[in-house]
Amino acid sequence: MKTVLITGASSGFGKRVAEKLLDEGYTVYAAARRVEKMTDIEAKGAHILRMDVTDNGSVEAGVAQVIKEQGRIDVLFNNAGYGSFGPIECVPMEDIQRQYEVNVFGMARLIKAVLPYMRKERSGLIINTASMVGHISFPVMGWYASTKHAIEGMSDALRMEVKPFGIDVVVIDPGPVKTEFDAVGIAALDRLEQPEDYKPITAAFSKYFANLYAKCPGPEGT
């Protein structure tokens, strides 16, 4: 059975996919910082990796462990990411950089760590989680959307580069799904210092976003 490495596996899509693949008999390595939230999938048979995708050493050690134990990685589900909202002018540079470190550079670290083994096998699948806002953007979501646009562009180039080696690259573009995503994004917006000029648009966004996520399905329904 194929070996799958999943990042961002402590909640949301990552955890749901891990559960589904375990049910189907795959060998699953579930990676995240919050390993305490994965005891349930560990009990089902998942191999748990404590991994910080913003840290080169953590990523390389995790990939090396999978290779040592299984000899291969057939599928990388590059799923770690989060949203942090606010007007372009108002979001602090450190928050922008953090989003890129997780959402874009985190994916890059996993891809660069896994690809040498997939090329050797002349086989593999890389799945990158982007978003519908990787194609469009909205007020207050600009920086988050820009990270997803980056994933789309990188993935399109990567797909063409690795096709000759028998490796495929797939991008998934979810719309609204009830995970921890909405709570994290709105919490960041609530903490944001902003001029009065922007408050009407951020208030309207918060109201719309709350209503949208109150009605949308969870990952188990997608």
C-alpha positions in Angstrom: 0.0 0.0 0.0 1.2 3.5 -0.8 2.8 5.8 1.8 1.3 9.2 2.2 2.7 12.2 4.1 0.2 14.8 5.2 1.0 18.2 6.7 -1.4 20.3 8.7 -2.9 17.0 9.9 -4.0 18.1 13.3 -7.4 19.5 12.1 -9.5 20.3 9.1 -8.8 18.8 5.7 -5.5 17.2 6.8 -7.0 15.3 9.6 -10.1 14.2 7.6 -7.9 13.0 4.7 -5.7 11.1 7.2 -8.8 9.3 8.6 -10.1 8.5 5.2 -6.8 7.1 3.9 -6.3 5.0 7.1 -9.8 3.5 6.5 -8.7 2.5 3.0 -5.5 0.9 4.2 -2.8 3.5 3.3 0.3 4.0 5.3 -0.2 7.5 6.7 2.3 9.9 8.2 0.4 12.8 9.8 2.5 15.8 10.5 1.7 19.0 12.5 3.0 21.1 15.4 0.1 20.2 17.6 0.7 16.4 17.9 -1.5 16.3 21.0 -4.5 16.8 18.7 -3.8 13.7 16.7 -4.1 11.0 19.3 -7.3 9.8 17.8 -5.8 9.2 14.3 -2.7 7.7 16.0 -5.0 5.2 17.6 -6.3 4.3 14.2 -2.8 3.6 12.9 -1.3 6.9 11.7 2.4 7.6 12.3 2.6 10.9 14.0 5.3 13.4 13.2 5.9 16.6 15.1 6.7 19.0 12.3 7.0 22.8 11.9 6.9 23.6 8.2 8.6 26.9 8.9 11.8 25.1 10.1 14.1 23.5 7.6 15.5 21.0 10.1 12.1 19.9 11.3 10.9 19.3 7.7 14.1 17.4 6.7 14.0 15.3 9.8 10.4 14.3 9.3 10.9 13.3 5.6 14.0 11.4 6.6 12.1 9.4 9.2 9.4 8.4 6.6 12.1 7.3 4.2 14.0 5.4 6.9 10.9 3.5 8.0 9.1 3.0 4.6 11.8 3.6 2.0 9.5 5.9 -0.1 6.9 8.6 -0.1 4.3 8.0 -2.8 2.0 11.0 -2.0 2.7 14.3 -0.4 -0.5 16.2 0.7 0.9 19.7 1.3 -1.9 21.0 3.4 -0.5 23.2 6.2 -1.7 26.8 6.1 -3.8 29.4 7.7 -5.5 32.8 7.0 -4.8 36.1 8.7 -7.0 39.0 7.6 -6.8 42.8 7.4 -6.5 45.6 4.9 -3.3 45.6 2.9 -2.0 48.8 4.6 -2.8 47.6 8.1 -1.4 44.1 8.4 2.1 44.2 10.1 5.0 43.0 8.1 5.8 40.3 10.6 2.3 38.9 10.1 2.6 39.0 6.3 6.0 37.2 6.5 4.6 34.6 8.9 1.8 33.8 6.4 4.3 33.4 3.6 6.5 31.2 5.8 3.7 28.8 6.5 1.5 29.0 3.4 4.2 29.3 0.7 7.7 28.6 1.9 6.4 25.7 4.1 5.1 24.0 1.0 8.3 24.7 -0.8 10.3 23.1 2.0 8.2 19.9 1.8 8.4 19.8 -2.0 12.2 20.3 -2.1 12.6 17.6 0.6 10.4 15.0 -1.0 11.1 15.4 -4.7 14.6 13.7 -4.8 13.0 10.5 -3.5 10.1 10.7 -6.0 12.4 11.4 -8.9 14.5 8.3 -7.9 11.3 6.2 -8.0 10.1 7.9 -11.2 6.7 8.0 -9.5 4.8 10.3 -7.1 1.9 12.6 -6.5 2.1 16.1 -4.8 -1.2 17.7 -3.8 -1.0 21.3 -2.8 -3.9 23.0 -1.0 -4.6 26.4 -2.4 -8.0 28.1 -2.3 -10.7 29.7 -4.5 -9.0 33.0 -3.5 -5.9 31.7 -5.4 -7.8 32.9 -8.5 -9.7 35.9 -7.2 -9.3 38.2 -4.2 -11.5 40.2 -1.8 -11.0 43.2 0.4 -9.5 42.3 3.8 -8.2 39.0 2.4 -5.5 40.4 0.2 -2.4 39.0 1.9 -3.9 35.6 2.4 -5.1 35.5 -1.2 -1.6 36.5 -2.4 -0.1 33.4 -0.7 -2.7 31.2 -2.5 -2.0 32.9 -5.9 1.7 32.1 -5.3 0.8 28.4 -4.7 -1.1 28.3 -7.9 1.8 29.7 -10.0 4.4 27.6 -8.4 2.3 24.4 -8.8 1.7 25.1 -12.5 5.4 25.4 -13.2 6.2 22.4 -11.0 3.7 20.2 -12.8 5.4 20.7 -16.1 8.9 20.3 -14.6 8.3 16.9 -13.0 5.9 15.3 -15.5 8.8 13.6 -17.3 9.7 11.8 -14.1 6.3 10.2 -13.7 5.3 12.7 -10.9 2.0 14.5 -11.0 1.1 17.8 -9.2 -2.5 18.6 -8.2 -3.9 21.7 -6.7 -7.1 21.8 -4.7 -9.1 25.0 -4.4 -11.6 24.7 -1.5 -14.3 27.3 -1.0 -15.7 27.9 2.5 -15.4 24.9 4.7 -15.9 24.9 8.5 -12.6 24.1 10.1 -10.5 26.3 12.4 -9.8 28.6 9.5 -12.5 31.2 10.1 -11.9 31.5 13.8 -8.1 32.0 13.3 -8.7 34.6 10.6 -11.3 36.6 12.5 -9.3 36.6 15.7 -6.3 38.1 13.8 -8.6 40.8 12.4 -10.1 41.6 15.8 -6.6 42.2 17.1 -5.5 44.4 14.2 -4.9 48.1 14.8 -6.4 50.1 12.0 -7.5 53.6 11.1 -11.1 54.6 11.4 -11.2 54.8 7.6 -11.0 51.0 7.3 -13.4 50.0 10.1 -16.6 50.1 8.0 -15.1 47.7 5.4 -13.6 45.3 8.0 -16.9 45.3 10.0 -18.8 44.4 6.9 -16.3 41.7 6.1 -16.5 40.2 9.6 -20.3 40.1 9.5 -20.4 38.5 6.0 -17.7 36.0 6.9 -19.4 34.9 10.1 -22.7 34.4 8.3 -20.9 32.5 5.5 -19.1 30.1 7.8 -22.2 29.6 10.0 -23.8 27.9 7.0 -21.0 26.0 5.3 -20.2 22.3 5.8 -17.3 20.8 7.6 -14.5 18.8 5.9 -16.5 15.6 6.6 -19.2 16.9 4.2 -17.0 17.9 1.3 
